[in-house]
Amino acid sequence: MRDTVMTALKDAMKAGDKVKLGAVRLIQAAIKDRDIEARGAGKEKASDDELLSLLAKMIKQRQESASIYHANGRPELAQQEEAEIAVIQSFLPAQMDEAEVKAAIATAITETGAAGMKDMGKVIALLKERHAGQMDFGKASGLVKAALTG
């Protein structure tokens, strides 16, 4: 993941793509922050799965900002956020559609032996382990809850 980000940074510099360059620098800074935080806690560098969840978090933050900018009549700022979202998404694996998410949830419920809401944490943990960066866990948790309650 780190090599991919570094290559993208160099390519953006060579191409003179300011939007992509800015977004890749933001990604690189977030990765360095995560690594420094891990070092302070006595851990090694963040794994690729942790980096995927970091990128997903960055996308969510930018989506929230873009919606606020749209609501307040600032379309130029919303466009900038949306451009950054597109760059960040290029580093994530393809997103699962709803049918694939439901199938993954059913598999996770079966494998964990989840019987009710008290087992929701186990199911979500398994999904995050296997599908980091491939699904929106905010939506997935609602689907898990629905599957476990009935």
C-alpha positions in Angstrom: 0.0 0.0 0.0 2.8 2.4 0.9 4.6 1.7 -2.4 1.4 2.3 -4.3 0.9 5.7 -2.6 4.5 6.7 -3.2 4.2 5.7 -6.9 1.0 7.7 -7.3 2.7 10.7 -5.7 5.6 10.6 -8.2 3.2 10.1 -11.1 1.1 13.1 -10.0 4.2 15.3 -9.7 5.4 14.3 -13.1 1.9 14.9 -14.7 1.4 18.2 -12.8 -1.9 17.0 -11.5 -2.4 19.4 -8.6 -5.7 17.8 -7.4 -4.3 14.3 -7.3 -1.0 15.5 -5.8 -2.8 17.2 -3.0 -5.0 14.2 -2.2 -2.1 11.8 -2.3 -0.1 14.0 0.0 -3.0 14.0 2.4 -3.1 10.2 2.2 0.6 10.0 2.8 0.4 12.3 5.8 -2.5 10.2 7.3 -0.4 7.1 6.9 2.6 8.7 8.6 0.3 9.9 11.5 -1.0 6.4 11.9 2.5 4.9 11.9 3.7 7.4 14.5 0.7 6.7 16.7 1.4 2.9 16.4 5.0 3.5 17.3 4.0 5.5 20.4 1.9 2.5 21.5 4.8 0.1 21.0 3.4 -1.5 17.8 4.8 -1.9 14.4 3.7 0.1 11.3 0.0 -0.1 10.4 -1.0 -3.1 8.3 -2.6 -2.8 4.9 -6.0 -3.6 6.4 -5.6 -0.8 8.9 -4.6 1.5 6.1 -7.7 0.5 4.1 -9.9 1.4 7.0 -8.0 4.7 7.3 -8.8 5.5 3.7 -12.4 4.6 4.2 -12.5 7.0 7.1 -11.0 9.7 5.0 -13.6 9.2 2.4 -16.4 9.4 4.9 -15.0 12.7 6.3 -14.9 14.2 2.9 -18.4 13.1 2.0 -19.7 14.8 5.2 -17.8 17.9 4.3 -19.1 17.9 0.7 -22.7 17.6 1.9 -22.2 20.5 4.3 -20.6 22.6 1.6 -23.5 21.8 -0.8 -26.1 22.7 1.9 -24.4 26.0 2.5 -24.1 27.1 -1.1 -20.4 26.4 -1.6 -20.2 24.2 -4.6 -16.6 25.0 -5.4 -15.5 23.6 -2.0 -17.8 20.6 -2.4 -16.2 19.8 -5.8 -12.7 19.9 -4.2 -13.8 17.4 -1.6 -15.4 15.2 -4.2 -12.3 15.3 -6.3 -10.3 14.1 -3.3 -12.8 11.3 -2.7 -12.2 10.1 -6.2 -8.5 10.0 -5.7 -8.7 8.2 -2.4 -11.2 5.7 -3.8 -8.6 4.7 -6.5 -6.5 3.2 -3.7 -9.4 1.1 -2.3 -10.4 -2.3 -3.6 -13.7 -2.5 -5.5 -16.7 -1.9 -3.3 -19.1 -4.8 -2.8 -22.7 -4.3 -4.0 -25.6 -4.9 -1.6 -26.1 -8.6 -2.7 -22.4 -9.3 -2.0 -22.6 -7.6 1.4 -25.7 -9.6 2.4 -24.0 -12.8 1.3 -20.8 -11.9 3.3 -23.0 -11.2 6.3 -24.8 -14.5 6.0 -21.5 -16.3 5.8 -20.1 -14.4 8.8 -23.2 -15.2 10.9 -22.9 -18.9 10.0 -19.2 -19.0 10.7 -19.4 -17.2 14.1 -22.5 -19.1 15.2 -24.2 -15.8 15.9 -27.6 -16.3 17.4 -28.7 -12.8 18.5 -27.8 -9.2 19.0 -25.2 -10.1 21.6 -23.1 -11.7 18.9 -23.2 -8.7 16.6 -19.7 -7.6 17.6 -18.3 -11.0 16.5 -19.9 -10.7 13.1 -18.8 -7.2 12.5 -15.2 -8.1 13.6 -15.1 -10.9 11.1 -16.5 -8.8 8.3 -13.9 -6.0 9.0 -11.1 -8.6 9.1 -12.1 -10.1 5.7 -13.6 -7.1 3.8 -11.8 -4.0 5.0 -12.2 -1.2 2.5 -14.7 -3.2 0.4 -17.9 -2.3 2.2 -19.5 0.6 4.1 -19.6 -0.8 7.7 -22.2 1.9 8.7 -24.6 0.3 6.3 -23.4 -3.2 7.0 -24.0 -2.9 10.7 -27.7 -2.1 10.0 -27.9 -5.2 7.7 -26.2 -7.4 10.4 -28.7 -6.1 13.0 -31.6 -6.9 10.7 -30.3 -10.3 10.0 -29.7 -11.1 13.7 -33.1 -9.8 14.9 -35.2 -11.6 12.4 
